[in-house]
Amino acid sequence: MTTGTTGTADQAPLFRTQPQFRAFFDDPRWALAIIRATVLEAAHPQVGAALAENSTFVAHPWRRLRNTFLSMRRMFDPDPAVREREAARLNRLHARMSGSDSRGRAYDAMDRAARAWVVATLFESAVTMCRLSGQPLDQDTMERMYAEYRTFLAALDGDAGELPLDLNDFWRYFDRVVEDELEDTEAARVILFRLFDHLPAPALLDGAPTLWAAGRALVGPLLGAITVASLPEPYRRKAGLPETPGAPTLMQGAYLAAGLTRFLPEGWIDAESVIETLSLPPDSDDPRARTVSALRARVKRASALLRLVTPLSGDTGPDPAPTATAATEGGRRSAEEFFHQVLDQTGDGHLDWPDLAATARELATRLDLDEPEETRLYDAFAAWWRELQAALDTDGDGRVSADEYAAAVPSLAGPALIRVAEVLFDATDKDGSGTINADEYRALFRTAFHRDLTTTDGTYGRSAFVGDFLSFMSGRRRNTAYDPLLTDA
């Protein structure tokens, strides 16, 4: 029996000893398990609808991975203040996600049963990961880890009552949800059959589209087949997922191979460093940037060689134009390019409130905002959305298409967008000095920070900041700071 899991987070076993879950952070097997867990989460109607309507995982999967990893680190931090602050942030984020799915059913990201299911999939996938890799957990370890996950849920919901207290009862609960509640949702299908096939390159490989496309064409279908084969058989049958010949053997081999990394010296694999390195743009001031830049140059040469030797299509012309991260400051871009790279954060081909909410969420995350600054930023973006909707939604369908946007680009730089810029400036100007210094600038633009600011005195004034933000968000000019912040994958 698991014990001590119904109290507060500070009383639970998770925070008195080194949690079992933290041991998985740097485990390569977890990469496979987290994909599996995400599919099971997305198959829940409530979670799937929230993901389909609000998530940026299709258009910006690497950013989503980075933010999720950071959040999980905080939720299992030894410091209770860090855990409580992150739980409060997650609850504010989820409280802003509600609506109706494609069948008119209401969803709410704060639904307690749905949140419990998310935690359940993480635990069950961790257990399955160990079993498939030939290292099954013993009963005592499973019960201790289950207590940790219930404590995780208690930190979010105030208690863990939506998950059974006893581990044996948990397995009956899990089987029941799989059989009776999971569906073949759009979000689950996107993860299995679209995400891997269209996965954008991380910043490290952004300049080598041919090499990335070749690798993705090989690895994408394999990841999809491995994930499908690892899902519970009742769900595969219900969703009509294809049974690829040899997939179970491939899945077993992938988990066993990943499990062999346990023989590597401790500390050789650091997931956080890997994720951050993949996200580094070439002009970052991070100490690893020089090594990454050299690697990018080698990757580009390999990509060029691959194009010459085995072209993927009849197109033998030059690589596509530089991406936003490679653009020089002041360069112009087309309205269509800006719409899809910056405004359409969810990647569904339209601009609506979830897209701007995602932008506000990313900025609030980068600035690590608390209340009330976070709400002020969301409110400013909400006002901008109302202004955009009134000006651009000509057919009255409640969203803005790329064509509607392109026909009325000048309408973007109205009073509401100016207010967004001012709120963002105030949130960035932590010391209230009226200027943004180098440290404050780094806090906002840490993925694309330049040592030398554009001003002569090393500070960034309100008018210059607002002007640059308006110029970028109205789609008129590129900006080497804002582009990586909002266009990175």
Stockholm file with secondary structure:
# STOCKHOLM 1.0

chainA/1-489         MTTGTTGTADQAPLFRTQPQFRAFFDDPRWALAIIRATVLEAAHPQVGAALAENSTFVAHPWRRLRNTFLSMRRMFDPDPAVREREAARLNRLHARMSGSDSRGRAYDAMDRAARAWVVATLFESAVTMCRLSGQPLDQDTMERMYAEYRTFLAALDGDAGELPLDLNDFWRYFDRVVEDELEDTEAARVILFRLFDHLPAPALLDGAPTLWAAGRALVGPLLGAITVASLPEPYRRKAGLPETPGAPTLMQGAYLAAGLTRFLPEGWIDAESVIETLSLPPDSDDPRARTVSALRARVKRASALLRLVTPLSGDTGPDPAPTATAATEGGRRSAEEFFHQVLDQTGDGHLDWPDLAATARELATRLDLDEPEETRLYDAFAAWWRELQAALDTDGDGRVSADEYAAAVPSLAGPALIRVAEVLFDATDKDGSGTINADEYRALFRTAFHRDLTTTDGTYGRSAFVGDFLSFMSGRRRNTAYDPLLTDA
#=GR chainA/1-489 SS CCCSCSSCGGGSGGGTSCCGGGGGTTCTHHHHHHHHHHHHHHTSHHHHHHHHHHCCTTTCHHHHHHHHHHHHHHHTCSCHHHHHHHHHHHHHHHHTCEEECTTSCEEETTCHHHHHHHHHHHHHHHHHHHHHTTCCCCHHHHHHHHHHHHHHHHHHHSSCTTSCSSHHHHHHHHHHHHHHTCCCCHHHHHIIIIITTTCCCCGGGTTCHHHHHHHHHHHHHHHHHHHHHHSCHHHHHHHTCCCCTTHHHHHHHHHHHHHGGGGSCTTSCCHHHHHHHHHCCTTCCSTTHHHHHHHHHHHHHHHHHHHHHSCSSSCCSCCCCCCGGGSCTTCCCCHHHHIIIIICTTCSSEECHHHHHHHHHHHHHHHTCCTTHHHHHHHHHHHHHHHHHHHHCTTCSSSEEHHHHHHTGGGGSSHHHHHHHHHHHHHHCTTCSSEECHHHHHHHSTTSCCSSCSSTTSCEEHHHHHHHHHHHHTTSCCCTTHHHHHHCC
#=GC SS_cons         CCCSCSSCGGGSGGGTSCCGGGGGTTCTHHHHHHHHHHHHHHTSHHHHHHHHHHCCTTTCHHHHHHHHHHHHHHHTCSCHHHHHHHHHHHHHHHHTCEEECTTSCEEETTCHHHHHHHHHHHHHHHHHHHHHTTCCCCHHHHHHHHHHHHHHHHHHHSSCTTSCSSHHHHHHHHHHHHHHTCCCCHHHHHIIIIITTTCCCCGGGTTCHHHHHHHHHHHHHHHHHHHHHHSCHHHHHHHTCCCCTTHHHHHHHHHHHHHGGGGSCTTSCCHHHHHHHHHCCTTCCSTTHHHHHHHHHHHHHHHHHHHHHSCSSSCCSCCCCCCGGGSCTTCCCCHHHHIIIIICTTCSSEECHHHHHHHHHHHHHHHTCCTTHHHHHHHHHHHHHHHHHHHHCTTCSSSEEHHHHHHTGGGGSSHHHHHHHHHHHHHHCTTCSSEECHHHHHHHSTTSCCSSCSSTTSCEEHHHHHHHHHHHHTTSCCCTTHHHHHHCC
//
